[in-house]
């Protein structure tokens, strides 16, 4: 994963009655590949994993495994407040995906770096054949440790340690992680709203929910940056931020953005509580706002 790649944090597609709709994953997969998205991060925050049962999460894993190809790198987030559930999910994923990831327990929170490393080690051992990523999202997990310190410990006891999904705006910590041990580890940047800020720091992989919707704008931001055109790159980054803020204003980004996938012909269905599901009439207003923002040309096709 050292090439420059966008990885979409994917939604859990559902029928109108709220049950899983794994049949649409084949169509979802083709849509992402068509828009030059190189990977999938499933069962994460965008995928509402905390609102799914263990069996539903397995169905999501299996759904993506059925469309597995060289065009789409599959990372399965298997973390759970129960370490036994996390280990069960890791074992299940071990012959189905390209890598696993895990976030820290988020109810009874881990209070030392050593405990976090041990937690990761036990889960990684359940899929020793797969690359292992730690999912750093302290605003939700509460595990607010410096990842630079984590990197000094984790690879020593986790043989299949691959890297970090870094969903935090601490750019100094990100930079130290990116450069640690001569850039040996895959540090995937996970904060879409500051995508542009990651580029001067050497980012070469990104995971985010808006790559479901706006992959073309991020490819263009990177292209403009590489040409030295920072002003236009910054203008597009502001447009991407406006996309997030607009959808969020209708009742919360996650649920509204999931429903907006209908605009692209990939109907991911309703969201589960507490996320909002809005009606088609309101989405017509959303589309008009996107047009007014000059975003229509940058939406995925």
N, C-alpha and C positions, 0 to 999 in steps of 0.2 A: 504493500500500500504506500510506497514511497512516491509514486506518481501523484500529480496534482489532481485530486478527486473530490467531487461532491458526493456525500452520502446522505440520503433522505431518511430522516426519522419518520417512519411510516405509521399511518393510522391503523386501528383495528377496524376493518370494514364490517358493517352490520346491516342486517335487514331492517325494515321499518319497525318490526316488533322488538328490536333490540338484541336479537340473537345474532351470532357471528355469521358473516357472509364470506367464508374463505374462498368460495368459488370465483370471486371477482379478482383474486390475487394475480391470476394469470394476466388479466387485462391491466391491472395496476403495474405489474412488472414491465410489460411492454411499453406502457406510458412513460415510465421512468427512464428506461433505456433509450427511448426515442428522444428524450430531452437531455441526453448526455449526462445522466446521473449514473454514477459508477457503483453505488452500493446502497444497501438497506440496513438501517438500524431498527430492528423490530422489538416489540414488547418493552419500549421505553416510555418516557413521560408522555410524548406525543401519542403513543399507542395505548394510553390509558391502562397500563398494566395493573395499576392498583385497583382498578374497577373490574378486572377480569378474574375468573377463577383459575386455579392451576391448570385444569383441563382445557379451558379456553386458551390459555397462553400456549399450551402444547399444540392446539389446533392451528394457531397463528404460525408457530414454528414449522409445523408440517406443511401448511399451505405454501409458505415461501420455499421450503425445501423441494416441493414438487416442481417449482419453476426455476430451480437453481441452474445457473449457467455461468460461463466465463465472463459474461457481460455485466454481472451484478454480484458484488461481494456481499455476502450475508453475515451480519453480526446480530446475534441474539442476546438481548439483555435478560439475564436469568436471576437477577437479584430479588430478594424478598426479605421482609422482616424476620421470617423463619429461615434459619440457615439450612434446615432439613429440606424445605421446599426449594430453596435455591440450588441445593445439591441435586435434588431430583430433576429439576429443570435442566441443569447443566448436563447431567447424564443423558437425559432425553435428547438434548441438542447435539450430543457428541458425534453422531454420524449423519447429521442433517444440514449443518451450516458451515460457514467458513471460519467463524470465530465466535467466541462468547464474550460478554461483558457483564459486569456486576456493579451495582451501586451499593453503598453502605446501608445497613438497617436504619430506618428512619423513624421508628417509634421509640424503642429502647435504644438510644443512640450510642454509638461507639465513642469512647472518651479518650482513647490513646491511639497513637499511630501504630503501635505494636499490635493492638487488637484488630485494627483494620487490616493489617498485613496478614494476620493469621486467618481472619475471615476469608479474605481473597484466596489464600493458599488452599484452604479446605475445599472451596468451590472449584478452583482451577484444577485440582487433582481429580475431579469427577469427569473432566474432559481433557485428559493430558495430551491428546492428539491435536487439539485446537489452540490457536493463538488466544491469549487471554488479555482483555482490556479492563482496566478499572474505569468506571463511569463516575467522574468527579462533578457533582452538581450540589454543592454545599447549601445553596439556598433552599433546597428541598430535602436533602438527606441529613443536614445538620452536621455532617462530617467536614468541618471547616479546617482541614489541615493543609499545610503547604505541600503541594505535589512534588516539589523538588526534594523535600525530605523523604516523601514516600518512595520516590525513585531510587533513593540510596539504599532502601531496605528490601523492597518487593522483589526485584529480579534475583536477589541472592537466594530466595527460598521458593520462588515460583519459576520453574524451568521454562514453562511455556508463556511467560510474561511477554506481551507484545507492545503495550503502550497504554495510553490514557485517552478517554473521551473527556476533554477539558471544557466543561460548561461553567465557566466563571469568567468574570471580567478583570481578573488579576493578571494583567499582561506581563508584569515582571516575573511572576511565578511561571507563567506560560513560557516566557523566553528562556528561563533557566532550564525548564524541562526539555524544551526543544533542543537546546545545545548540550544537554547532559550526555556524558560519555560519547562525545563526538557525534551527537545526533542519532544515536543507535536506536532509540525507541520512537514508535509511531504516536505522535501527540496530535490527536485529532481535535481541531478547534470547534467548539460547540456553541458559540454565541453569535447567532446570525446578524444581530443588529450592529455588531462591530467587526463584521467580516473584513472590511477594508483595513482596519487597524491591525489585523493579523498578518497581512501580507508583508510589510517591511520586517516582520519578525521571523520570516521564513516558513510560514504555514504552508503545508502541501497536502493537507487533508482536512475536510470539514464535515461535520454532522449537524443537520438541522432540520426543523420542521418546514421552514419556508422553501427548502429545496424541492419539496413536493409541488410548489406553485410557481416559483420564480427562478428556476435554475438558469434560464437565459440571462437574467440581469446579473447574476453572480459571475457567470463566465465572462460577461462583458466588463464588469468591474475589474476582474483580474487582468483581462487583456489591456484595458486602459492603464492600469497600474504598471504593467510590464513595459508599456510604451512611454511611461513617464507622465501621463496625462492625469495628474491627481485631481484636478478641478472637476473634470467630467466624471471621474470615478467616484468622487465624493457626492456629486449630484445624484448619481444612481444609487449610492448607498442610502441617501436620504429618502429616495423613492421607496426603497425596500423597507425602511423603517416606517414610512407612511402606510405601507401595505399592512404591516403588523398592527399599527395603531388604529387603522380604520376598522379592521375586523374585530379587534379587541373592544372597540367602542360599542359593538352590537351585543355585548353580553359575555365577553371573554374569548380570548384568541383561540384556544384549543378547540372548543366545540364549534365555533363559527367557521374556523378555517377548515375543519374536517368536512363540514357541510358544503363549503365552497368548492370542494373537489368535484361536485356535480357539474360545475361550470366547464370542467375539462373532459367530461364524459366518463369519469371514474367515480361512481356513486358509492361513497364510503358509508352512507347511511347516517342515522342519528348518533348523538353522543349520549353517554351515560351520565347520570347525576354525579357530581354537581355541575358538569359542563352544560352550556346552553345549546339548544337546537332551535334554529330560526326557520321561518317558512320561506317558500320560494319567492313570494312577493317582496319580502325584505331583501333577499339576495339580488333581485333586480336593481334595487337601490344601491346595493354594494357594488355591483358591476358598473353602474353609472359613476360612482365615486372613483373607482379604479380608472375609468376612462378620463375623468377630469384631472386625475393625478398624473396622467401620461404613462400609465402602467400597462395598458392593454397589450402593447407590442412586446412587452417583456414577460408576459405570462407564458407558462408552458403550453405546448400545443398538443 
